[in-house]
């Protein structure tokens, strides 16, 4: 079974829901060699990107209380669960057009120019309901490498 031309899609990241973003970031940096690549404010919390080579982890604050089991357009929010997987491309619109009606969009496309100019994402669901983010234009905020990873 072929889905057509997919050469423009590359692995991007896995997104994790965390009880304590800083503790989770420290764990992956200390024990697995990730470095802090970016952090963005979101309301009263933040989103943190960790990088090891070409692999990224995106860390979200987990929901607390009755909403723990709720799913949003970008995936489930309960601590200890995978929120979504992500692929990157140079052209989200082309990917969505190629997918046609099989693109079950759950959120977006959204623009994140206030954080990184040109960064856009859309979230779609696979046949089992797993959320897949398709992103274009993301770039790391930091340039200092390991030293930046130790400063949470």
ABEGO torsion letter per residue (X at the ends): XBAEBAAABBBABBBBBBABAAAAAAAAAAAAGBBBABBBBBEABBBBBBBBEABBBBBBBBBBEAAAABBBAAEBABBGBBABBBBBBABAAAAAAAAEAABBBABOBBBAAAABBGBBBBBBBBAAGBBBBBBBGBBBABAAEAAAAABX
